[in-house]
């Protein structure tokens, strides 16, 4: 089954390491047996947060930052409702 997951709206500064951050967060969710929808949500948000600062190590968010950010980031849904 194909599922479209909308991206997070963020201010991209440096995308270096975003894939690594995504995969690390994805693996974290798998390790804790989360539902796939929650894993994708968590991994994509973690990667979105990581590209808002310059540098790989400096931009990697910790768990508290990701949880706090869940309510402050918006999803990019417009492309899915255009005719």
Rosetta constraint file for C-alpha pairs under 8 A:
AtomPair CA 5 CA 40 HARMONIC 7.97 0.50
AtomPair CA 6 CA 75 HARMONIC 6.19 0.50
AtomPair CA 6 CA 76 HARMONIC 5.62 0.50
AtomPair CA 6 CA 77 HARMONIC 5.94 0.50
AtomPair CA 7 CA 44 HARMONIC 7.37 0.50
AtomPair CA 7 CA 75 HARMONIC 5.84 0.50
AtomPair CA 7 CA 76 HARMONIC 5.37 0.50
AtomPair CA 7 CA 77 HARMONIC 7.81 0.50
AtomPair CA 8 CA 44 HARMONIC 7.47 0.50
AtomPair CA 8 CA 45 HARMONIC 6.65 0.50
AtomPair CA 8 CA 48 HARMONIC 6.48 0.50
AtomPair CA 8 CA 73 HARMONIC 6.69 0.50
AtomPair CA 8 CA 74 HARMONIC 5.92 0.50
AtomPair CA 8 CA 75 HARMONIC 4.52 0.50
AtomPair CA 8 CA 76 HARMONIC 5.70 0.50
AtomPair CA 9 CA 48 HARMONIC 7.91 0.50
AtomPair CA 9 CA 73 HARMONIC 6.68 0.50
AtomPair CA 9 CA 74 HARMONIC 5.62 0.50
AtomPair CA 9 CA 75 HARMONIC 5.75 0.50
AtomPair CA 9 CA 76 HARMONIC 5.81 0.50
AtomPair CA 10 CA 48 HARMONIC 6.46 0.50
AtomPair CA 10 CA 49 HARMONIC 7.47 0.50
AtomPair CA 10 CA 52 HARMONIC 6.99 0.50
AtomPair CA 10 CA 73 HARMONIC 7.52 0.50
AtomPair CA 11 CA 51 HARMONIC 7.63 0.50
AtomPair CA 11 CA 52 HARMONIC 5.56 0.50
AtomPair CA 12 CA 48 HARMONIC 7.89 0.50
AtomPair CA 12 CA 51 HARMONIC 5.28 0.50
AtomPair CA 12 CA 52 HARMONIC 5.01 0.50
AtomPair CA 12 CA 53 HARMONIC 7.76 0.50
AtomPair CA 13 CA 51 HARMONIC 5.78 0.50
AtomPair CA 13 CA 52 HARMONIC 5.07 0.50
AtomPair CA 13 CA 53 HARMONIC 5.73 0.50
AtomPair CA 13 CA 54 HARMONIC 6.12 0.50
AtomPair CA 14 CA 51 HARMONIC 5.10 0.50
AtomPair CA 14 CA 52 HARMONIC 6.61 0.50
AtomPair CA 14 CA 53 HARMONIC 6.28 0.50
AtomPair CA 14 CA 54 HARMONIC 5.17 0.50
AtomPair CA 14 CA 55 HARMONIC 6.87 0.50
AtomPair CA 15 CA 50 HARMONIC 7.71 0.50
AtomPair CA 15 CA 51 HARMONIC 4.92 0.50
AtomPair CA 16 CA 51 HARMONIC 7.35 0.50
AtomPair CA 16 CA 55 HARMONIC 7.24 0.50
AtomPair CA 16 CA 56 HARMONIC 6.31 0.50
AtomPair CA 17 CA 21 HARMONIC 6.20 0.50
AtomPair CA 17 CA 56 HARMONIC 5.82 0.50
AtomPair CA 18 CA 22 HARMONIC 6.10 0.50
AtomPair CA 18 CA 47 HARMONIC 5.15 0.50
AtomPair CA 18 CA 48 HARMONIC 7.57 0.50
AtomPair CA 18 CA 50 HARMONIC 6.40 0.50
AtomPair CA 18 CA 51 HARMONIC 6.42 0.50
AtomPair CA 19 CA 23 HARMONIC 6.13 0.50
AtomPair CA 19 CA 47 HARMONIC 7.11 0.50
AtomPair CA 20 CA 24 HARMONIC 6.07 0.50
AtomPair CA 21 CA 25 HARMONIC 6.14 0.50
AtomPair CA 21 CA 43 HARMONIC 7.56 0.50
AtomPair CA 21 CA 46 HARMONIC 6.83 0.50
AtomPair CA 21 CA 47 HARMONIC 5.50 0.50
AtomPair CA 21 CA 50 HARMONIC 7.36 0.50
AtomPair CA 21 CA 60 HARMONIC 7.23 0.50
AtomPair CA 22 CA 26 HARMONIC 6.01 0.50
AtomPair CA 22 CA 43 HARMONIC 4.83 0.50
AtomPair CA 22 CA 44 HARMONIC 6.09 0.50
AtomPair CA 22 CA 46 HARMONIC 6.53 0.50
AtomPair CA 22 CA 47 HARMONIC 5.10 0.50
AtomPair CA 23 CA 27 HARMONIC 6.03 0.50
AtomPair CA 23 CA 43 HARMONIC 7.07 0.50
AtomPair CA 24 CA 28 HARMONIC 6.22 0.50
AtomPair CA 24 CA 43 HARMONIC 7.71 0.50
AtomPair CA 25 CA 29 HARMONIC 6.40 0.50
AtomPair CA 25 CA 39 HARMONIC 7.68 0.50
AtomPair CA 25 CA 42 HARMONIC 6.76 0.50
AtomPair CA 25 CA 43 HARMONIC 4.74 0.50
AtomPair CA 25 CA 46 HARMONIC 6.84 0.50
AtomPair CA 26 CA 30 HARMONIC 6.32 0.50
AtomPair CA 26 CA 39 HARMONIC 5.69 0.50
AtomPair CA 26 CA 40 HARMONIC 6.79 0.50
AtomPair CA 26 CA 42 HARMONIC 7.35 0.50
AtomPair CA 26 CA 43 HARMONIC 5.11 0.50
AtomPair CA 27 CA 31 HARMONIC 6.01 0.50
AtomPair CA 28 CA 32 HARMONIC 6.48 0.50
AtomPair CA 29 CA 33 HARMONIC 6.24 0.50
AtomPair CA 29 CA 34 HARMONIC 5.35 0.50
AtomPair CA 29 CA 38 HARMONIC 7.71 0.50
AtomPair CA 29 CA 39 HARMONIC 5.12 0.50
AtomPair CA 29 CA 42 HARMONIC 7.75 0.50
AtomPair CA 30 CA 34 HARMONIC 5.98 0.50
AtomPair CA 30 CA 39 HARMONIC 7.07 0.50
AtomPair CA 34 CA 38 HARMONIC 6.36 0.50
AtomPair CA 34 CA 39 HARMONIC 6.22 0.50
AtomPair CA 35 CA 39 HARMONIC 6.34 0.50
AtomPair CA 36 CA 40 HARMONIC 6.19 0.50
AtomPair CA 37 CA 41 HARMONIC 6.21 0.50
AtomPair CA 38 CA 42 HARMONIC 6.00 0.50
AtomPair CA 39 CA 43 HARMONIC 5.97 0.50
AtomPair CA 40 CA 44 HARMONIC 5.87 0.50
AtomPair CA 41 CA 45 HARMONIC 6.09 0.50
AtomPair CA 42 CA 46 HARMONIC 6.04 0.50
AtomPair CA 42 CA 66 HARMONIC 7.71 0.50
AtomPair CA 43 CA 47 HARMONIC 6.21 0.50
AtomPair CA 44 CA 48 HARMONIC 6.10 0.50
AtomPair CA 45 CA 49 HARMONIC 6.17 0.50
AtomPair CA 45 CA 66 HARMONIC 7.11 0.50
AtomPair CA 45 CA 70 HARMONIC 7.65 0.50
AtomPair CA 46 CA 50 HARMONIC 6.27 0.50
AtomPair CA 46 CA 61 HARMONIC 6.78 0.50
AtomPair CA 46 CA 66 HARMONIC 6.06 0.50
AtomPair CA 47 CA 51 HARMONIC 6.57 0.50
AtomPair CA 48 CA 52 HARMONIC 7.08 0.50
AtomPair CA 49 CA 59 HARMONIC 7.57 0.50
AtomPair CA 49 CA 60 HARMONIC 7.71 0.50
AtomPair CA 49 CA 61 HARMONIC 6.77 0.50
AtomPair CA 49 CA 66 HARMONIC 7.66 0.50
AtomPair CA 50 CA 56 HARMONIC 7.72 0.50
AtomPair CA 50 CA 59 HARMONIC 4.83 0.50
AtomPair CA 50 CA 60 HARMONIC 5.14 0.50
AtomPair CA 50 CA 61 HARMONIC 6.25 0.50
AtomPair CA 51 CA 59 HARMONIC 6.82 0.50
AtomPair CA 52 CA 59 HARMONIC 7.14 0.50
AtomPair CA 53 CA 58 HARMONIC 7.26 0.50
AtomPair CA 53 CA 59 HARMONIC 5.16 0.50
AtomPair CA 54 CA 58 HARMONIC 7.14 0.50
AtomPair CA 54 CA 59 HARMONIC 6.47 0.50
AtomPair CA 55 CA 59 HARMONIC 5.95 0.50
AtomPair CA 56 CA 60 HARMONIC 6.41 0.50
AtomPair CA 61 CA 65 HARMONIC 5.88 0.50
AtomPair CA 61 CA 66 HARMONIC 6.53 0.50
AtomPair CA 62 CA 66 HARMONIC 6.53 0.50
AtomPair CA 63 CA 67 HARMONIC 6.27 0.50
AtomPair CA 64 CA 68 HARMONIC 6.07 0.50
AtomPair CA 65 CA 69 HARMONIC 6.02 0.50
AtomPair CA 66 CA 70 HARMONIC 6.47 0.50
AtomPair CA 68 CA 72 HARMONIC 7.63 0.50
AtomPair CA 69 CA 73 HARMONIC 6.21 0.50
AtomPair CA 77 CA 81 HARMONIC 7.11 0.50
AtomPair CA 78 CA 82 HARMONIC 6.54 0.50
